[in-house]
Structures are given as C-alpha cells and as structure tokens.
Amino acid sequence: MTGDDIRRALKKKGLTFTIVAEAMDPPVAPGTVSAVAHRKATSRRVASALAKSLGKSVASVFPDVDAYRKVSRDSKVAALKEVIAA
C-alpha cells in the first residue's frame, strides 16, 4: 500500500494519521505516522500501529520495506546449518 492508500483506508474507518498518533502509547507526532506511511521514515512501532488500525499485517501494508520483514533467529540458524552441512 502506498502512503495515500493507507490514508484513504484509514479514512474509510473514520481514522486519520493524527488519531493513530494520539492512540499510540506513548503517543508520537502525527508527522511521524505520515512519514512512516509515505516511506520517508521507518518505525516498526508506527508501522505496526498503522497495520493494526487497518486490520492487516505489517507485511501486507508495507511489503516493500525490508526493515519490517521478520526473519527469526531460529530460521537463520536452520538455514546456516543446511549450508554448513552441504
């Protein structure tokens, strides 16, 4: 989703970047929420709040942001074990 897609989806739910910002604990500046939505800044916490506000996963809202992709330590260890064993 683009930043404008996120803004429109929030609007359909009666929400804005400002409301999301104020609902976070601790709150953040509305500009921070906008910056994350528009890929001008990264914040897992804000990305998660936006995704939850839309009822979606972070990966589905921000599929293009590598910083939000979770790769567990266990999966890294398992992959490395396969490489070493080969």
N, C-alpha and C positions, 0 to 999 in steps of 0.2 A: 504494500500500500504506500502511496506517496503521502507526503505531509498533508496535501489538500484532501486526499481520500480519507485520511484519519480525521481531519477536521470535519468533513461532511458526515462521516459515520458517527462521530460524537454528537454533532448537531441533531441527527435523527433520533438520538437517545435523550435529547434535551440537555446535553453537556457541552462544555467548552474547555479549552486549554486552561483557562483560569479556574474553573471548577475542579478539574483534575488536580491542578497545582495546589489548591487550598485543601483538598481532601487528603493529600499525602501527609504522612506523619514521619518526620517533620515536614511541613509544607515547603514547597520550592517556589521560585518565581515563575509566573506564567510564561515568561520568555524562555525559560529553561525547557518547559514542556514543548513549546513551539519549536525550539531549536532541535530537540531530540526528534520530534515528529518529522521535521524537514531535513534531517541528517546533517545538521550543522554542528551538532554535539552528540556525544554518546553518554548514556547513563542507563545501566541495567535497571536501576530502581524506577526511573521515569518510564523507560520502555515497558517494564512490567506493569506499571500503573495504567499506561495507555492501553495495553493489550487487555488487561482485566476489565477496564472500563468498557471495552468493546465486546467482551465475552469471547476473546480469541487468545491464541497463544502468541508469545513474543515472536516465535519463528514465522507465524503466518502474517503478522503485521510488519515485521522487519526482516523478510527473507534475504535481503541484500546486505545486511550488516553483520559482518563476520564476528564482531566483538560480542554479539548476543548469542552466538551458537555455543551451546554447552557440549563440551567433549569431556566426559568423565575421566578421571584419573585411571579408573579400572579399565576402561576401554583402551586407553593409551598403553597401559601395561600389557594388556592382552595382545594388542597389535604388535607391540615391540617383541613380545615373546615369540610370536609367529615368525617375525623377521629373523630373530636370532636363531631359532630352531631350524630354519631353512638352509 
